[in-house]
């Protein structure tokens, strides 16, 4: 019998795939009582999703599971194209304009991802209740009453404060909410996991066009095993040969070399759709992942997008449930994620067209086009960055969100860019962007390592650059007040500070972190629990911070700033004066 949390269930999560597991993990990590149910009798033995992109790896880092995930996958940094036996071009990963600690796509089976996440939620006291189906629910202003049925026909009624539907493309939650998936049906493809004998190195994803259709090969970490994608599968009636023979013939024709596909461990022929809901929550009930949108697997976005949605929702739901923010915060889930879902349908539609290239003229034009791409490095780099930017998730931001406060601020040296020696300049992170958009990925740098550790804290983060001075409402006083008043949900750190510079110093001995973040003395960044910058400014004042926190509608406004100790001057100049006398 699966142990259940004591006390009333605060959040019932339906669906224990990657999205549901992420939601359960982040809710439990923030102290909520969670039940996680799944209608299946046990974990899936097959993998739909195999690509984990950089932004999701950053999220796994914040969750504390990235090490276990990386240990089970293969890091892919290239995409190589063939047509009718001729190699066209190899596009190598170029993240120079998109800094990240994970400049690659990790190829890992969904079953492996789920195993890591199940272990992680178990460590937090949440066990998946297999064979438990959400059969129905009702909700009112005070909560949700759900009806659960077991495999043996037993029925249970559960009272919960909230319900999150991560129950896939045939979502019961979505249907009972009356949310319609709008869009269109698309094409039929086949997936297969199989051993492949080939002399091609497993250091890239391969795309091969036979002259009439396209296929893809994705290398797993397990030597000799690949994920295969056939964009024009034929029925057994049309071609009675085993799947491995058909795939062997097609891949050999496209790659221009002998390829022998062994008997697949798993195959799936499916007709995918391009559809999404018009809203992602109603009252106390939410949907995420495939329950909210279904689309082509061409660029491997489904699982990654669903995980980002689950993380986005979980921290907001926890803040509201624990009384740290007003109910209005939950409206930003739809506000922020629906536009991303709409953009996703467009990008996956384009990726589907490019992957399958049904047009016969394409096979004639491809060699010409990619000869130019191969021989013109600036064009090749531009294509690499464009493709990666769309797939990686690193360029997704919330600049238009009502949680984002755009204040005037001055970047270092007045240049508009954070310049770090030896790397390509990038702008310091602006409100709405990932804080890790900055060059903060040097694992050997004390400040960068400290920031990564800080981002694993489930709270918001207020980062104050040490050394700010000013009359009355000085930055250090505001920081002390914020830490005292909002410490349950706000971590306040003084970057490069010590002692009287402010609360909770975050070491930055050589100033590289402050430089990368574009923080002058007294400057500040407010970072959301999902790692996006909500606001920033050149001097931390009570008014500026209050304005940045206003969208949360916290229980109490920020009090008057605490005063420094009598006779104590704050900032770097102050330390010298206090140490050596005035």
Secondary structure as GFF3:
##gff-version 3
##sequence-region A 1 582
A	DSSP	beta_strand	9	14	.	.	.	ID=ss1
A	DSSP	alpha_helix	18	29	.	.	.	ID=ss2
A	DSSP	beta_strand	34	38	.	.	.	ID=ss3
A	DSSP	beta_strand	51	52	.	.	.	ID=ss4
A	DSSP	alpha_helix	54	63	.	.	.	ID=ss5
A	DSSP	alpha_helix	66	70	.	.	.	ID=ss6
A	DSSP	beta_strand	74	76	.	.	.	ID=ss7
A	DSSP	beta_strand	78	83	.	.	.	ID=ss8
A	DSSP	beta_strand	86	92	.	.	.	ID=ss9
A	DSSP	beta_strand	105	107	.	.	.	ID=ss10
A	DSSP	alpha_helix	110	123	.	.	.	ID=ss11
A	DSSP	beta_strand	128	130	.	.	.	ID=ss12
A	DSSP	beta_strand	132	140	.	.	.	ID=ss13
A	DSSP	beta_strand	143	150	.	.	.	ID=ss14
A	DSSP	beta_strand	155	165	.	.	.	ID=ss15
A	DSSP	alpha_helix	172	177	.	.	.	ID=ss16
A	DSSP	beta_strand	182	197	.	.	.	ID=ss17
A	DSSP	beta_strand	205	209	.	.	.	ID=ss18
A	DSSP	beta_strand	214	219	.	.	.	ID=ss19
A	DSSP	beta_strand	225	230	.	.	.	ID=ss20
A	DSSP	alpha_helix	243	255	.	.	.	ID=ss21
A	DSSP	beta_strand	260	261	.	.	.	ID=ss22
A	DSSP	beta_strand	266	276	.	.	.	ID=ss23
A	DSSP	beta_strand	281	282	.	.	.	ID=ss24
A	DSSP	beta_strand	285	287	.	.	.	ID=ss25
A	DSSP	three_ten_helix	289	291	.	.	.	ID=ss26
A	DSSP	beta_strand	293	294	.	.	.	ID=ss27
A	DSSP	alpha_helix	302	321	.	.	.	ID=ss28
A	DSSP	three_ten_helix	327	330	.	.	.	ID=ss29
A	DSSP	alpha_helix	331	356	.	.	.	ID=ss30
A	DSSP	alpha_helix	360	375	.	.	.	ID=ss31
A	DSSP	alpha_helix	377	392	.	.	.	ID=ss32
A	DSSP	three_ten_helix	412	414	.	.	.	ID=ss33
A	DSSP	three_ten_helix	435	437	.	.	.	ID=ss34
A	DSSP	alpha_helix	446	455	.	.	.	ID=ss35
A	DSSP	beta_strand	460	465	.	.	.	ID=ss36
A	DSSP	alpha_helix	475	486	.	.	.	ID=ss37
A	DSSP	beta_strand	490	495	.	.	.	ID=ss38
A	DSSP	three_ten_helix	499	501	.	.	.	ID=ss39
A	DSSP	beta_strand	505	506	.	.	.	ID=ss40
A	DSSP	alpha_helix	512	517	.	.	.	ID=ss41
A	DSSP	beta_strand	524	527	.	.	.	ID=ss42
A	DSSP	beta_strand	533	537	.	.	.	ID=ss43
A	DSSP	alpha_helix	542	549	.	.	.	ID=ss44
A	DSSP	three_ten_helix	550	552	.	.	.	ID=ss45
A	DSSP	alpha_helix	572	580	.	.	.	ID=ss46
###
